[in-house]
Amino acid sequence: MEELQYSKIYGAENAGIPLVVIHGLFGMSDNWGTFGRNFGEKRQVHLLDLRNHGRSFHSEEMSIEVMVDDLSAYIASIGADQIDLIGHSLGGKVAMQFAIDHPEKVAKLIVADIAPKSYPPHHEDIFNALSAVNIETVENRKDVQIALEHYIKEPGVVQFLLKNVYIKEDRSLGWRFNLDVLKGKYTSFITVGVKSGIFKGPTLFLAGEKSRYILPEDKANIEKQFPKAIIKTIPNAGHWVQAENPQAFDAFVAEFLNQ
């Protein structure tokens, strides 16, 4: 039997087209709880955990293709003919590829701070920090925080990673994400671009003003694969646009979805 992604669902059924949200690398559905509650007041919102993240299943397979298949299976499981789709960072790459592969399933697409291009490896410091933590022998979250802070100087990134620490049944600590697989398969899902193809539906790209993930020179390639793309900038925000300026992010999303 095919394993389904874990999801948190807000809002009532039969409230129009479901809104599906996919987080980025090292993230999980919990990061989007406030967004889900806000938008769940008017429609049903599904916050997904990617495979090897959050409370979803762990697997040795980790690629954009299998994550697209996971999303397809999830949509089938909820019986939706179409969805509106939001993806941030790695989730944005999965969302873009899904929209290209299954355009009939996506009414509107929102891509948060990532372009369809390939990116060079850029998470080495985080992997080094996580690998340096002996998660099964540390006694508490504070010990994990101290260990991470030896490698990572941005407090926000440390706190983001700490949300993945949980207490296992034997009372030892563990990571929600599958660190070994994410590290081993990194190049198969991060350093690859979206495959060729076109999604002709309404698309919104939201770039962080302080981020370098979407650059002015990316506009032509974005519009080549997403000809109806609108590109907006979230002021005073870096890569985590939805967390660093949630008011602007939510306003752009609401405006686009309500059009």
C-alpha positions in Angstrom: 0.0 0.0 0.0 1.3 3.4 -0.9 2.3 5.6 2.0 0.7 9.0 2.2 2.2 12.2 3.4 1.3 13.5 6.8 -0.9 16.6 6.7 -2.5 19.1 9.0 -5.9 20.2 7.7 -7.6 23.5 8.5 -11.1 24.6 7.5 -14.2 22.8 6.4 -14.7 20.4 3.5 -16.6 21.4 0.5 -15.4 25.0 0.8 -14.2 25.3 -2.8 -10.9 24.3 -4.2 -8.5 23.0 -1.5 -5.3 25.0 -0.9 -2.2 22.7 -0.5 1.0 24.1 1.1 4.5 22.5 0.8 7.4 23.5 3.1 11.1 23.7 2.2 14.2 21.7 3.2 14.3 20.9 6.9 10.8 22.4 7.4 7.5 20.8 8.2 3.8 21.6 8.3 4.1 23.1 11.8 6.0 26.0 10.3 2.8 27.0 8.5 0.3 26.7 11.3 -0.6 30.4 11.6 -1.0 30.6 7.8 -3.2 27.5 7.8 -5.5 28.8 10.6 -5.8 32.2 8.9 -6.7 30.9 5.4 -8.7 28.0 6.9 -11.3 30.5 7.9 -12.6 30.7 4.3 -11.4 27.5 2.7 -9.8 24.1 3.4 -6.0 24.3 3.7 -3.8 21.2 3.7 -0.3 21.6 5.1 1.9 18.7 4.0 5.1 17.2 5.3 7.4 16.1 2.5 8.8 12.6 2.7 11.7 12.4 5.1 10.4 15.5 6.9 8.1 16.2 9.8 5.8 13.4 10.6 5.8 11.9 7.1 7.3 8.5 6.3 11.0 8.1 5.9 12.3 6.6 2.6 15.7 5.9 0.9 14.2 7.5 -2.2 14.4 11.3 -2.3 14.0 13.2 -5.6 11.8 15.8 -7.1 10.1 13.1 -9.2 9.1 11.0 -6.2 7.9 14.0 -4.2 5.7 15.0 -7.2 4.3 11.4 -7.1 3.7 11.8 -3.4 1.7 14.9 -4.0 -0.3 13.3 -6.8 -1.2 10.4 -4.4 -2.2 12.8 -1.7 -4.5 14.8 -4.0 -6.1 11.6 -5.1 -6.6 10.5 -1.5 -8.7 13.6 -0.7 -10.7 13.3 -3.9 -9.9 16.7 -5.3 -10.2 17.4 -9.0 -8.1 20.6 -8.7 -6.1 22.4 -6.0 -4.5 25.8 -5.5 -0.8 25.1 -4.7 1.8 26.9 -2.6 5.4 25.7 -2.4 8.3 27.4 -0.6 11.9 26.7 -1.6 12.3 22.9 -2.1 8.5 22.7 -1.8 8.3 25.4 -4.5 10.4 23.2 -6.8 8.1 20.3 -6.2 5.1 22.5 -6.8 6.5 23.9 -10.1 7.3 20.4 -11.3 3.9 19.1 -10.3 2.1 22.0 -12.1 4.1 21.2 -15.3 3.5 17.5 -15.1 -0.2 17.7 -14.0 -1.5 21.1 -15.2 -5.1 20.0 -15.1 -4.8 19.5 -11.3 -3.6 23.0 -10.5 -5.9 26.0 -10.6 -3.4 28.5 -9.3 0.3 28.2 -8.4 2.2 30.2 -5.9 6.0 29.8 -5.7 7.8 31.3 -2.6 11.4 32.4 -3.1 12.8 29.9 -5.6 13.2 29.9 -9.4 13.0 26.9 -11.7 16.7 26.9 -12.2 19.4 24.6 -10.7 21.2 25.9 -7.6 24.7 25.1 -6.5 25.1 23.3 -3.1 24.6 25.8 -0.4 23.6 23.9 2.8 27.0 22.6 3.8 27.1 24.6 7.0 23.7 23.3 8.1 24.6 19.6 7.3 27.9 20.0 9.2 26.1 21.4 12.2 23.5 18.7 12.3 26.0 16.0 11.8 28.0 17.3 14.7 25.1 16.8 17.1 24.9 13.3 18.6 21.2 13.6 18.8 20.7 10.3 20.7 23.0 11.2 23.6 22.3 14.8 24.2 20.1 15.4 27.2 17.9 18.2 26.2 17.1 20.8 23.5 19.4 23.3 25.1 22.4 21.0 24.5 21.3 20.7 20.8 21.1 24.5 20.6 24.6 25.0 22.0 26.0 22.4 19.6 24.3 24.0 16.6 25.5 27.5 17.6 29.1 26.4 17.2 28.5 26.2 13.5 25.5 28.4 12.7 25.6 32.1 13.7 22.0 33.0 12.6 19.7 32.6 15.6 16.7 32.3 13.4 18.2 29.3 11.5 19.1 27.6 14.8 15.5 28.0 16.1 14.1 26.8 12.8 16.2 23.6 13.1 15.4 23.1 16.7 11.7 22.7 15.9 12.7 19.3 14.4 13.8 18.0 17.8 11.4 15.6 19.4 11.3 13.1 22.3 11.2 9.4 21.2 9.4 6.6 23.1 12.7 5.6 24.9 12.9 9.3 26.0 16.0 10.0 23.9 15.9 12.9 21.4 15.6 12.6 17.7 15.3 14.6 14.5 11.9 14.7 12.7 13.8 14.8 9.3 15.8 11.9 8.0 19.2 13.5 8.1 21.1 10.6 6.5 18.9 10.5 3.4 18.7 14.3 3.1 22.5 14.5 3.2 23.1 11.5 0.9 20.6 12.4 -1.7 21.0 16.2 -1.6 22.2 16.6 -5.2 19.2 14.7 -6.5 16.7 17.2 -5.3 18.5 20.5 -4.5 21.0 21.0 -7.3 18.6 20.1 -10.1 16.3 22.5 -11.9 12.7 22.1 -12.9 12.5 19.9 -16.0 11.4 21.4 -19.3 7.7 22.0 -19.8 5.2 24.8 -19.5 2.4 25.5 -17.0 0.0 28.0 -18.6 -2.1 28.6 -15.5 -2.1 31.7 -13.2 1.2 31.7 -11.3 2.6 34.0 -8.6 6.3 34.1 -7.6 7.1 35.8 -4.3 10.7 36.8 -3.8 12.3 38.0 -0.6 13.7 41.5 -0.9 16.8 40.4 1.0 17.1 37.0 -0.6 19.2 35.9 -3.5 17.1 33.0 -4.6 15.2 34.9 -7.3 17.3 37.3 -9.2 16.3 39.9 -11.9 18.0 37.7 -14.6 15.7 34.8 -13.6 12.6 36.6 -15.0 13.0 35.4 -18.5 13.4 31.7 -17.6 10.5 32.0 -15.2 8.2 33.4 -17.9 9.4 30.8 -20.4 8.0 28.0 -18.3 5.3 30.0 -16.5 4.0 32.4 -19.2 1.3 33.8 -16.9 3.8 34.4 -14.0 3.5 37.5 -11.9 6.7 38.2 -9.8 6.2 40.2 -6.6 8.8 41.1 -3.9 8.1 40.7 -0.2 9.7 43.7 1.5 12.0 43.3 4.5 12.2 39.5 4.1 14.9 37.1 3.3 14.4 33.5 2.1 11.8 32.6 4.7 9.3 35.1 3.2 6.2 33.7 4.9 7.8 33.9 8.4 9.8 37.1 8.1 7.0 39.2 6.7 3.8 37.2 7.2 1.5 40.2 6.7 2.8 41.1 3.3 3.0 37.4 2.3 -0.6 36.7 3.3 -1.8 39.8 1.6 -0.2 38.9 -1.7 -1.4 35.3 -1.5 -5.0 36.4 -0.6 -5.1 39.0 -3.4 -3.9 36.4 -6.0 -6.2 33.6 -4.9 -9.2 36.0 -4.8 -8.7 37.3 -8.4 
